[in-house]
Amino acid sequence: MVRSKARIDYETAPVIKFNVSVVDTGVPQLTSTAQFTVDVVNTNDNDPEFEQPEYMLQVRENSPVGMVVGVVRAHDADAGLYGQLTYTIVGDHSGNFVIDPDTGAITVHNASALDREVEQEASLTAIATDRAPEGMRRSTTVPVQIRILDENDNGPTFSQQIYHATVAENAALHPPAAILQVTATDPDEGPAGDVKYAILSDNVGGIFRLDANSGILYPGASLIGKSGQYRIDIEARDGLGSGPHNDAATIVIEIQSINQHRPVFIMPALYNATVEIPENLATPDYLVMTVKATDSDSGSNGKVLYYLQVNSVNVQDTDEFSINEMSGELRIRRQLDRKRQSRYELILVARDQGTPAWFETLRFLTVLLVDVNENYPEFPDASNPYKFFITENGARDVRIGKIQAFLDSPNPAIFYYMLLGNEDGAFYVDKTSGDLYTNRSIDREVNDMYVLYVLASKQSDLYISEHERALLSMEQLERNATVAKVWVHVLDINDNAPVFKRDVYYAGISSKASINELVTIVNATDRDLGVNA
């Protein structure tokens, strides 16, 4: 009897051959040998095995029917029909895909279901089943995850089609004040869903700026004086601003005018001003002066009206004077007598018509009735402007020149006061002589010319505050004969060395270069002037 000693595997040895020998017990022993061939009968004893424990596949949304998503493969160690496999898929999303039963290739079956914005992933279970007779079949499953890749198939959508905003004309520029933020969403992912914003057209001359990334609208320039309603057409475009899809919207902006400036007096310019009237001219309706003030606001915010102030109340008339509300003409109301009263103190008021609140500015005006024979110092037209020259880098207290006013009086006493042009304190004027001196060393390369305004006055203790200086009008000073205009020209000396534009120059030249061939150009500058430079 022949018995098996170990498990016999058809897939390893479908046929087994061996010899059997028989020996008798006689003398001499005789033997005989027979060859055996054993055909192993196959049974379905192996499960199919997939090549991977899990399959991670991907497909783009909107892919057409028949698009191959991926292939799953399994193997079965059995032979014949027991080792031949058939593939199927099951799961909630199995209706959207189909698998080739022979190759395991998974393809798109329902293209409309591949919408990443609805579902980003599909889960399937692939089954490999051998082809053994019914009841003997073996099968194996494997999970299949299919990621739906995005396509730029959606456009951005603004949250509103019309945005409304209100901004004050004094909105800040540095840093800019945010006016409003527009938002648009795109359900696509990645760059396809990255929305950028832009202004398409507007009727405001480009004074607004729309941040491409945040959608925040900022003022791009000053809004002062641009009150009113404006429309801006904007768009949101996908694909980082260069995609095929976009949406449009409109921003309606109301720029509100804000009263933010006080009136500024032009006439009189000084905070405490004095006007002299010959007593023989102090008759009714005599024009003392035309008061003038400006306001940088626009519209009613910048409209200036004029008043006289008495006991903190703004009025148009006093017993002696009246002022026109619109023109600012200050006139005498009745005959004035210098012997009874020679000095009048008036408070001038310039008030705007601003909203939500108005501003007003005051000036103090002294009206003096003077003897007809009295006069004031004047600079001769032939000398005005005075032109002086000084070499730079000089010492302090160097005399530059002399200015001189004249007064029709037997023993005139004239005093000189610096008004404008000497803000850095480079010069000073001798109060009594009119001699002009340097107050420090002057550098031509910093400033090569100074324009100074010097007042001639009969007052020996005149004080002009910095605030009053800041309010002086150049136009008024140019016409005032009591003010000298002084031009100080600073002459150059050779006090600066030339400086190369670069510390190191690099150049190359051919070994075959000829004489006088250009190698490179070096440049140097000198801050001095003329031949010194």
C-alpha positions as CSV (number, residue, x, y, z in Angstrom):
1,M,0.0,0.0,0.0
2,V,1.3,3.4,-1.0
3,R,0.4,6.3,1.4
4,S,1.0,10.1,1.3
5,K,3.5,11.4,3.8
6,A,2.8,15.2,3.3
7,R,0.2,17.5,1.9
8,I,0.0,17.4,-1.8
9,D,-0.5,20.7,-3.6
10,Y,-1.8,20.6,-7.1
11,E,-0.4,24.1,-7.8
12,T,3.1,22.9,-6.9
13,A,3.1,19.4,-8.4
14,P,0.1,18.4,-10.5
15,V,1.8,15.0,-11.4
16,I,3.9,12.9,-9.0
17,K,6.1,10.0,-10.4
18,F,8.1,7.5,-8.3
19,N,9.4,4.0,-8.4
20,V,8.5,1.1,-6.2
21,S,11.0,-1.9,-5.7
22,V,10.2,-5.3,-4.3
23,V,12.9,-7.7,-2.9
24,D,12.4,-11.4,-2.1
25,T,14.1,-13.3,0.7
26,G,15.7,-16.1,-1.3
27,V,19.4,-16.7,-2.1
28,P,20.3,-15.0,-4.1
29,Q,17.8,-12.2,-3.6
30,L,15.9,-11.2,-6.6
31,T,14.3,-7.7,-7.1
32,S,11.7,-6.1,-9.4
33,T,10.9,-2.4,-9.9
34,A,7.7,-0.7,-11.0
35,Q,7.2,3.0,-12.0
36,F,4.1,4.8,-10.5
37,T,2.5,8.0,-12.0
38,V,0.1,9.8,-9.7
39,D,-2.2,12.5,-11.2
40,V,-3.1,15.0,-8.5
41,V,-6.7,16.1,-8.8
42,N,-7.1,20.0,-8.5
43,T,-9.4,21.5,-5.9
44,N,-10.4,25.2,-5.3
45,D,-8.3,25.7,-2.2
46,N,-6.8,29.3,-2.7
47,D,-8.5,32.7,-2.3
48,P,-7.8,35.5,-4.8
49,E,-5.3,38.1,-3.6
50,F,-5.2,41.7,-4.7
51,E,-1.9,43.3,-5.5
52,Q,-2.6,46.2,-3.0
53,P,-4.4,46.2,0.3
54,E,-6.2,49.4,-0.7
55,Y,-6.4,51.4,-4.0
56,M,-6.2,55.2,-4.0
57,L,-7.4,56.5,-7.4
58,Q,-8.3,59.9,-8.7
59,V,-10.4,61.3,-11.6
60,R,-11.3,64.8,-12.7
61,E,-14.8,66.0,-12.2
62,N,-16.9,66.2,-15.4
63,S,-14.8,63.4,-17.0
64,P,-16.7,61.7,-19.9
65,V,-18.2,58.3,-19.8
66,G,-15.6,55.7,-20.4
67,M,-12.7,57.6,-18.9
68,V,-10.4,55.1,-17.2
69,V,-10.0,55.9,-13.5
70,G,-7.6,53.1,-12.6
71,V,-7.1,49.3,-12.6
72,V,-7.3,46.8,-9.7
73,R,-5.6,43.5,-10.1
74,A,-5.8,40.2,-8.1
75,H,-4.2,36.8,-8.5
76,D,-5.4,33.3,-7.6
77,A,-2.9,30.5,-7.1
78,D,-5.4,27.8,-8.3
79,A,-5.2,26.4,-11.8
80,G,-7.8,26.4,-14.4
81,L,-11.2,27.9,-13.8
82,Y,-10.3,28.0,-10.1
83,G,-7.6,30.5,-10.8
84,Q,-9.5,32.6,-13.4
85,L,-11.0,35.8,-11.9
86,T,-14.0,38.0,-12.5
87,Y,-14.1,41.6,-11.1
88,T,-17.2,43.4,-9.7
89,I,-17.7,46.6,-7.6
90,V,-20.2,47.4,-4.9
91,G,-20.9,50.4,-2.7
92,D,-22.9,53.6,-2.5
93,H,-21.1,55.1,-5.5
94,S,-20.8,52.0,-7.6
95,G,-23.6,53.2,-9.9
96,N,-21.3,56.0,-11.1
97,F,-18.5,53.7,-12.2
98,V,-18.2,50.4,-14.1
99,I,-15.4,47.8,-13.8
100,D,-14.3,45.5,-16.6
101,P,-15.0,42.0,-15.3
102,D,-11.9,40.6,-17.0
103,T,-9.2,43.3,-16.7
104,G,-10.3,45.1,-13.5
105,A,-10.2,48.5,-15.2
106,I,-12.6,51.0,-13.5
107,T,-14.1,53.6,-15.8
108,V,-16.7,56.5,-15.5
109,H,-20.3,55.4,-16.0
110,N,-22.2,58.5,-14.8
111,A,-20.3,61.7,-15.7
112,S,-22.9,64.0,-14.2
113,A,-22.3,62.5,-10.8
114,L,-18.6,63.6,-10.8
115,D,-19.1,67.0,-9.2
116,R,-16.4,67.9,-6.8
117,E,-18.4,70.7,-5.3
118,V,-21.1,68.2,-4.3
119,E,-18.9,65.3,-3.3
120,Q,-15.1,65.2,-3.1
121,E,-14.5,61.4,-2.9
122,A,-16.2,58.2,-3.9
123,S,-15.8,54.9,-2.0
124,L,-16.1,51.6,-3.7
125,T,-15.4,48.0,-2.8
126,A,-13.8,45.9,-5.6
127,I,-14.5,42.1,-5.5
128,A,-12.4,39.5,-7.3
129,T,-14.2,36.1,-7.6
130,D,-12.8,32.9,-9.2
131,R,-14.7,31.0,-11.7
132,A,-15.2,27.7,-9.8
133,P,-18.6,26.1,-10.1
134,E,-21.4,27.6,-8.1
135,G,-21.0,26.8,-4.5
136,M,-17.2,26.3,-4.7
137,R,-16.2,29.8,-5.6
138,R,-13.9,31.9,-3.5
139,S,-13.7,35.7,-3.5
140,T,-11.7,38.6,-2.0
141,T,-12.6,42.3,-1.5
142,V,-10.4,45.4,-1.5
143,P,-11.4,49.1,-0.7
144,V,-11.1,51.6,-3.5
145,Q,-11.0,55.3,-2.7
146,I,-11.5,57.6,-5.7
147,R,-10.7,61.3,-5.2
148,I,-12.6,63.7,-7.4
149,L,-10.2,66.3,-8.7
150,D,-11.3,69.9,-9.3
151,E,-12.0,71.5,-12.6
152,N,-12.5,75.2,-13.1
153,D,-16.2,74.8,-13.8
154,N,-17.7,77.4,-11.5
155,G,-17.5,81.1,-11.6
156,P,-17.2,83.5,-8.6
157,T,-20.4,85.1,-7.3
158,F,-20.6,88.5,-5.4
159,S,-22.5,88.5,-2.2
160,Q,-24.3,91.6,-3.5
161,Q,-24.8,93.1,-6.9
162,I,-24.9,96.6,-5.6
163,Y,-22.8,97.8,-2.6
164,H,-23.4,101.1,-0.9
165,A,-20.9,103.0,1.1
166,T,-20.4,106.4,2.7
167,V,-17.1,108.0,3.2
168,A,-16.0,111.4,4.6
169,E,-13.9,113.6,2.3
170,N,-11.2,113.7,4.9
171,A,-10.7,110.0,4.9
172,A,-7.1,109.1,5.8
173,L,-4.6,108.1,3.1
174,H,-1.5,107.1,5.2
175,P,-2.5,104.5,6.2
176,P,-5.6,104.4,4.0
177,A,-9.0,104.1,5.6
178,A,-11.0,101.1,4.6
179,I,-14.3,102.2,3.1
180,L,-16.0,98.8,2.6
181,Q,-15.2,95.2,1.6
182,V,-16.7,93.3,-1.3
183,T,-16.8,89.5,-1.2
184,A,-17.2,86.9,-3.9
185,T,-17.0,83.2,-3.5
186,D,-16.0,80.4,-5.9
187,P,-16.7,76.8,-4.9
188,D,-13.7,75.6,-6.9
189,E,-10.5,74.7,-5.1
190,G,-6.9,75.9,-5.5
191,P,-6.0,78.5,-8.0
192,A,-9.3,77.9,-9.9
193,G,-11.2,79.1,-6.9
194,D,-8.8,81.9,-5.9
195,V,-10.7,85.1,-6.7
196,K,-9.1,88.5,-7.5
197,Y,-10.9,91.8,-7.5
198,A,-10.5,94.7,-9.9
199,I,-12.1,98.0,-10.8
200,L,-13.6,97.9,-14.4
201,S,-14.6,101.5,-14.7
202,D,-15.6,104.5,-12.6
203,N,-16.6,108.1,-12.8
204,V,-14.4,109.4,-10.1
205,G,-11.1,109.7,-11.9
206,G,-9.3,106.8,-10.2
207,I,-9.4,108.2,-6.7
208,F,-10.4,104.8,-5.3
209,R,-8.3,101.7,-5.0
210,L,-9.6,98.1,-4.7
211,D,-7.3,95.6,-3.1
212,A,-7.1,92.6,-5.4
213,N,-6.8,90.1,-2.7
214,S,-9.0,91.3,0.2
215,G,-11.7,93.2,-1.8
216,I,-11.3,96.2,0.5
217,L,-11.9,99.5,-1.1
218,Y,-9.6,102.3,-0.1
219,P,-9.2,106.0,-1.1
220,G,-6.4,106.1,-3.7
221,A,-6.1,109.9,-3.6
222,S,-7.4,112.8,-1.5
223,L,-11.2,113.1,-1.5
224,I,-11.1,116.7,-0.4
225,G,-13.5,118.7,-2.6
226,K,-15.0,115.7,-4.3
227,S,-18.2,115.4,-2.4
228,G,-21.2,113.8,-4.2
229,Q,-22.3,110.3,-5.3
230,Y,-20.1,108.1,-7.5
231,R,-20.5,104.7,-9.1
232,I,-17.7,102.1,-9.6
233,D,-18.0,99.0,-11.6
234,I,-16.0,96.1,-10.3
235,E,-15.4,92.4,-11.2
236,A,-14.3,89.3,-9.4
237,R,-12.3,86.9,-11.6
238,D,-11.2,83.3,-10.7
239,G,-7.9,81.6,-11.6
240,L,-5.9,84.2,-9.6
241,G,-7.4,87.0,-11.7
242,S,-6.8,85.5,-15.1
243,G,-9.4,82.7,-15.2
244,P,-12.3,82.3,-17.6
245,H,-15.1,83.1,-15.1
246,N,-16.0,86.4,-13.6
247,D,-18.9,88.2,-11.9
248,A,-19.6,91.9,-11.9
249,A,-21.0,94.3,-9.3
250,T,-21.4,98.0,-8.6
251,I,-20.3,100.1,-5.7
252,V,-22.2,103.3,-5.1
253,I,-20.2,105.7,-2.9
254,E,-21.4,108.9,-1.2
255,I,-18.5,111.2,-0.4
256,Q,-19.6,113.5,2.4
257,S,-18.2,117.0,2.6
258,I,-16.7,117.7,6.0
259,N,-15.9,121.1,7.4
260,Q,-12.4,120.6,8.5
261,H,-10.6,124.0,7.9
262,R,-10.8,127.3,9.7
263,P,-10.9,130.5,7.7
264,V,-7.4,132.0,7.2
265,F,-7.0,135.7,7.1
266,I,-5.2,137.3,4.2
267,M,-6.0,140.8,5.1
268,P,-5.1,141.8,7.7
269,A,-2.3,139.2,7.9
270,L,-1.1,140.0,11.4
271,Y,-3.0,138.7,14.4
272,N,-2.7,142.2,15.9
273,A,-2.9,144.7,13.0
274,T,-2.9,148.4,12.9
275,V,-4.3,150.7,10.2
276,E,-3.8,154.5,10.2
277,I,-6.4,156.9,8.8
278,P,-5.7,160.5,8.2
279,E,-8.3,162.3,10.3
280,N,-9.5,164.4,7.4
281,L,-10.6,161.2,5.6
282,A,-12.5,159.7,8.6
283,T,-15.9,160.5,7.1
284,P,-19.0,158.3,6.7
285,D,-18.7,155.4,4.1
286,Y,-14.9,155.7,4.0
287,L,-13.3,152.3,3.2
288,V,-10.9,151.4,6.0
289,M,-9.9,148.1,4.4
290,T,-11.3,145.1,2.6
291,V,-11.1,142.2,5.0
292,K,-10.2,139.0,3.2
293,A,-10.1,135.4,4.4
294,T,-10.0,132.1,2.6
295,D,-11.2,128.6,3.6
296,S,-9.8,125.4,2.1
297,D,-13.1,123.6,2.4
298,S,-15.5,123.4,-0.6
299,G,-19.1,124.4,-1.0
300,S,-20.8,126.0,1.9
301,N,-18.0,124.7,4.2
302,G,-15.6,127.1,2.5
303,K,-17.9,130.1,2.1
304,V,-16.7,132.9,4.4
305,L,-18.8,135.6,6.0
306,Y,-17.4,138.6,7.8
307,Y,-18.5,140.2,11.1
308,L,-17.4,142.5,13.9
309,Q,-17.5,141.1,17.4
310,V,-18.9,143.1,20.3
311,N,-19.2,141.5,23.7
312,S,-18.8,138.0,22.1
313,V,-21.6,138.6,19.7
314,N,-21.1,138.8,16.0
315,V,-22.7,141.9,14.4
316,Q,-22.5,143.8,11.2
317,D,-22.4,147.3,12.6
318,T,-21.1,149.2,15.6
319,D,-21.6,152.9,16.3
320,E,-18.5,153.8,14.3
321,F,-17.9,151.0,11.8
322,S,-19.8,148.5,9.6
323,I,-18.6,145.5,7.7
324,N,-20.2,143.9,4.6
325,E,-21.0,140.3,5.4
326,M,-20.2,139.1,1.8
327,S,-17.4,141.4,0.5
328,G,-15.6,142.1,3.8
329,E,-15.5,145.9,3.2
330,L,-14.9,147.7,6.5
331,R,-16.3,151.2,6.4
332,I,-16.8,154.2,8.7
333,R,-20.4,154.8,9.7
334,R,-20.2,158.4,11.0
335,Q,-17.7,161.3,11.2
336,L,-14.8,160.5,13.5
337,D,-13.0,163.2,15.6
338,R,-9.4,162.5,16.5
339,K,-9.5,164.9,19.4
340,R,-12.4,163.1,21.0
341,Q,-11.1,159.5,20.3
342,S,-8.0,158.7,18.2
343,R,-7.9,154.9,18.8
344,Y,-10.5,152.2,18.1
345,E,-10.0,148.5,18.9
346,L,-12.0,146.2,16.6
347,I,-12.4,142.4,16.6
348,L,-12.8,141.1,13.0
349,V,-14.5,137.7,12.5
350,A,-14.3,135.4,9.5
351,R,-16.8,132.6,9.8
352,D,-17.5,129.7,7.4
353,Q,-20.9,128.2,6.8
354,G,-19.7,124.6,7.5
355,T,-21.6,121.6,8.6
356,P,-22.0,119.8,11.0
357,A,-20.3,122.7,12.8
358,W,-18.9,126.1,11.6
359,F,-15.5,127.5,12.3
360,E,-14.5,131.1,12.9
361,T,-11.2,133.0,13.1
362,L,-10.6,136.3,14.8
363,R,-8.3,139.2,14.1
364,F,-7.6,142.3,16.3
365,L,-7.5,145.5,14.4
366,T,-6.5,148.9,15.8
367,V,-7.7,151.9,13.9
368,L,-5.7,155.0,14.5
369,L,-6.8,158.5,13.5
370,V,-3.6,160.3,12.7
371,D,-2.6,163.8,12.0
372,V,-2.6,164.5,8.3
373,N,1.1,165.5,8.6
374,E,2.0,162.1,10.0
375,N,3.6,159.4,7.8
376,Y,5.5,156.1,8.0
377,P,8.9,154.8,6.8
378,E,9.2,153.4,3.3
379,F,11.9,151.7,1.3
380,P,12.8,153.3,-2.1
381,D,11.6,151.4,-5.1
382,A,15.1,151.7,-6.7
383,S,16.7,149.6,-4.0
384,N,13.9,147.1,-3.4
385,P,14.6,144.3,-3.8
386,Y,18.1,144.5,-2.2
387,K,20.7,142.1,-3.7
388,F,23.6,141.0,-1.6
389,F,26.3,138.4,-2.2
390,I,28.2,136.3,0.4
391,T,30.8,133.5,0.1
392,E,29.8,130.2,1.7
393,N,31.6,128.8,4.9
394,G,32.2,132.3,6.2
395,A,32.3,133.2,9.9
396,R,29.4,134.4,12.1
397,D,28.6,138.1,12.4
398,V,29.9,138.9,8.8
399,R,28.2,142.1,7.6
400,I,26.4,141.4,4.3
401,G,24.9,144.8,3.5
402,K,22.6,147.5,4.7
403,I,18.9,148.2,4.0
404,Q,17.5,151.7,4.7
405,A,14.0,153.1,4.8
406,F,13.2,156.7,4.8
407,L,10.7,158.8,6.8
408,D,9.7,162.4,6.0
409,S,10.5,163.7,9.5
410,P,13.1,166.0,11.0
411,N,14.5,163.4,13.3
412,P,13.2,160.0,12.0
413,A,13.6,157.0,14.3
414,I,13.2,153.8,12.2
415,F,13.5,150.3,13.5
416,Y,14.0,147.1,11.4
417,Y,12.4,143.7,12.1
418,M,12.9,140.4,10.3
419,L,9.6,139.0,9.0
420,L,10.0,136.0,6.7
421,G,12.7,134.0,5.0
422,N,15.0,133.5,8.0
423,E,13.3,130.5,9.5
424,D,16.6,128.7,10.0
425,G,18.1,131.7,11.7
426,A,20.9,132.2,9.2
427,F,20.9,136.0,9.4
428,Y,20.0,138.8,11.7
429,V,19.4,142.5,11.2
430,D,20.6,145.4,13.4
431,K,17.4,146.9,14.7
432,T,18.5,150.5,14.5
433,S,21.0,150.6,11.6
434,G,19.5,148.2,9.1
435,D,22.8,146.3,8.7
436,L,22.4,142.7,7.8
437,Y,24.7,140.1,9.3
438,T,25.3,136.3,9.1
439,N,24.3,134.4,12.2
440,R,26.2,131.3,11.3
441,S,28.3,129.7,8.6
442,I,26.3,129.3,5.3
443,D,26.6,126.2,3.1
444,R,25.8,126.9,-0.6
445,E,25.3,123.2,-1.2
446,V,22.4,123.3,1.3
447,N,20.8,126.6,0.2
448,D,22.3,128.9,-2.5
449,M,19.8,131.7,-2.2
450,Y,17.8,133.3,0.6
451,V,14.8,135.7,0.2
452,L,14.3,137.8,3.3
453,Y,11.5,140.2,4.2
454,V,12.4,143.0,6.6
455,L,9.8,145.4,8.1
456,A,10.6,149.1,8.8
457,S,8.6,150.5,11.6
458,K,8.4,153.6,13.9
459,Q,7.7,151.3,16.9
460,S,10.8,150.5,18.9
461,D,9.3,147.5,20.7
462,L,7.3,145.8,18.0
463,Y,6.8,142.0,18.7
464,I,5.7,139.7,15.9
465,S,4.8,136.1,17.1
466,E,5.7,133.0,15.1
467,H,2.0,132.4,14.6
468,E,1.6,135.9,13.1
469,R,4.6,135.3,10.8
470,A,3.0,132.0,9.6
471,L,-0.1,134.0,8.6
472,L,1.7,136.6,6.5
473,S,0.8,136.8,2.8
474,M,3.7,137.0,0.3
475,E,1.4,138.9,-2.0
476,Q,0.7,141.4,0.6
477,L,4.3,141.9,1.6
478,E,5.3,142.4,-2.1
479,R,3.0,145.4,-2.3
480,N,4.0,146.9,1.1
481,A,6.4,149.8,0.8
482,T,7.4,149.4,4.5
483,V,8.8,145.9,3.8
484,A,12.2,145.4,2.1
485,K,12.7,142.3,0.0
486,V,16.3,141.1,0.3
487,W,18.0,138.6,-2.0
488,V,21.1,137.0,-0.5
489,H,23.1,135.0,-3.1
490,V,25.6,132.4,-1.6
491,L,28.8,132.2,-3.7
492,D,30.5,128.9,-4.2
493,I,34.0,127.9,-3.0
494,N,35.7,124.7,-3.8
495,D,34.9,122.8,-0.6
496,N,33.7,119.5,-1.9
497,A,35.8,116.7,-3.4
498,P,34.6,114.8,-6.4
499,V,32.9,111.5,-5.6
500,F,32.8,108.4,-7.9
501,K,29.3,107.0,-8.5
502,R,30.7,103.5,-7.6
503,D,33.5,102.4,-5.3
504,V,34.6,99.6,-7.7
505,Y,34.2,99.4,-11.5
506,Y,34.4,96.1,-13.3
507,A,35.2,95.9,-17.0
508,G,36.4,93.4,-19.6
509,I,38.3,93.8,-22.8
510,S,39.5,91.5,-25.6
511,S,43.1,90.4,-25.6
512,K,43.1,91.6,-29.3
513,A,41.8,95.1,-28.4
514,S,43.5,98.0,-30.3
515,I,44.9,101.2,-28.8
516,N,42.3,103.8,-27.7
517,E,39.5,101.2,-27.7
518,L,36.9,102.1,-25.1
519,V,37.2,99.9,-22.0
520,T,34.5,101.4,-19.7
521,I,33.1,104.7,-18.6
522,V,33.7,106.0,-15.0
523,N,31.6,108.8,-13.6
524,A,32.1,111.2,-10.7
525,T,30.1,114.1,-9.4
526,D,31.1,117.2,-7.4
527,R,28.6,119.2,-5.4
528,D,30.4,122.5,-6.1
529,L,29.4,124.9,-8.8
530,G,31.0,126.0,-12.1
531,V,34.8,125.5,-12.5
532,N,34.9,124.2,-8.9
533,A,32.8,121.2,-10.0
